[in-house]
Amino acid sequence: FFITPKYTAITASANTEEEKKMKELEDLKAYLDRLRRYREEYNQISSLDKERIDSMIAGEYLSENAFIDMEKLIASRGLILNSIDVSSAPESQNSETNKKSNVGEAVIRLNITGVDYGGLKDLLTIIEGSMRLMDVKLINFSPSKSFAELQISTYYLK
C-alpha cells in the first residue's frame, strides 16, 4: 500500500532513463556508421587528388608569397594595387576548436584603383577559381572613384 506509489515512480523513471539511453546509443551508432562511410570515401580518393586538395592550403604562412600572388593577380586584370596588408588573423579566444586546430588564417587587405564593376567582378571570379583556398570577407567598392577595398582570408597549415 505505501510501497506501490514509490515503486511505480521508480520504475517509470527507470523506463524513461532506459529510453533516453537507447536513443543515445542509436544516435552514436548512426554517427559511427557515418564516420565509417567518410573513411571509405576518403580511401577511394586517389593520391593525386589528395595532393591537389593539400595544395589548396599552404604548408606555412609566408606573407611574401601573399604579396607576390596578389600583385600578379591584380596586375593580370590591368588594375593598380595601391596597398596590401597581410597579417595573421587573431586566434578566437572563445573557440576551443581554433586552439586545437592545425589550420591558421591570414587576412589580406587590398586597396585597388582603376577598377570598374566588370573589373571587380572579373577579379572576384579569378579569386574564386584560384587553387588557393580564399574567402572574400569584405568588399567596399566606389565606382565613382574607381576604387575597391577587399579583405580576403586565406589559410595555411601551422
N, C-alpha and C positions, 0 to 999 in steps of 0.2 A: 504494500500500500504506500509506504513512504519511499521506497526504493524505485518504484516504477517510473515516476516522472524524471528522476535523476538519470536512470538507466536509459530512458528514451532520449533525453537530451544528449547524453554522451554518445550513443550510437548514431544519432543524427549528425552530430559534429564530426565523428569519425568517418561517416559516409561522405560528407561534404569534403573533408580533407582528402580522402582517398580519390574522389572525383577530380579534385584540383591537381593532385599529384599525377594521376593518369593522363590528364590533359597536358600537363607539363612534360611528361615522358613522351607523349605523341609529338609534341612540338619539337623536342630535342631530336627525336628520330627523324623527323622531316628535315630538320636543319642538317643533320649528319648526312642524309641522302643528298641534299643539295651540295654539300661540300664534296662528296664523292663524285658527283656529276661534274663539278667545276674542275676537280683534279683530272678526271678523264678527258675533259675538253682541253685542258691545258696541255696534257701529254700528247694530244693529237696535233698540236701546233708544231709546225716544222721549226727546226733550229734557225733557219734563215729568217723566218717571220719573227721569232723571238728576238733575234739580233736587231731587226728593224724596229721592233717595239722599244727595245732598250735604247736605241739611238734617239728616240723622241725625248728622252730625259738625259741631260748632260751628266757625265760622270762626276763632275765637280763644278763649282761655281767660279767662273772666271769672268770678271766684269769686262776685261779687254775684249774677249770674244763677243760679248753682247754689243759692245760699241761697234766693232767691225761689222758684225752681222746686220745690225740695224742701219748703219750708214750705207752699206751696199744695197740693202732692201729699199731704202728711201731714195737713194740716188738712181736706182734702176727705173723708178717711176718718174724721174725728172723733177723731183721735189727737193726742197732745200731743208736740210736739218740744221736748225738754229742751236738747239741744245739737247743734250741727252744726259740723263742721270740714272745710274744703275746702283741699286742698293739692295741689300739683303732684307727681306721682309721681317719685321719683328715677330718673334715667337708669341703665339697666343698664350697668355698667362693662365687662362681658364681651361685650356684644352689639353687633357692628358694624352690624347692620341697624337697631337703635334709633337709633344715632348718625346714620345717613343718612336715616332716616325723617322725613317731614314731619308725622307724627301724634304729638301729645303725649297724655299721660294725666293726668287729675286724679282724686284719690282723695277721696271724700266719706264722712265718718264721721258717723253719725246715732245719737243716743240718744233713744229714743221711749218714752213711758209711756202707760198707758191702752190697752194693746194686748192682745188675746187671740189665740188661734190663728187664728180666722176673719179678724180684722182684719189680722193679719200676712200671711195668705195673700192677702187682697184687695189689700193694698199691693204685694206682690210681683207680682201679676197686672198691676196698673197700671204698675209699673216696666217689666215685660216688654213691655207694649203701647205704651209711650211711643215717640214718634217719635225721641227722642234715644237714641243707642246707649249702653246702660249694662250693665255686668256686675256682678252682686252677688257679691262675693268672700268675704264673711264674714257669718254670721248667728249672733248669740248671743241666745237667747230664754229668758226666765224667766217661765213662765205664772203662777207663784205671786206674783210681784212685778208682773205686768202690764208687763213691761219688755222692750224689744228693742234690740239694738245691731246696726247694719248698716254694712258697709263696701262702698261701691259705687265702681266705676271708670267714668269717662266719658271721652270722647276729644274732642280738638279739633285743628284744623289749626294748625301752628306758623307 
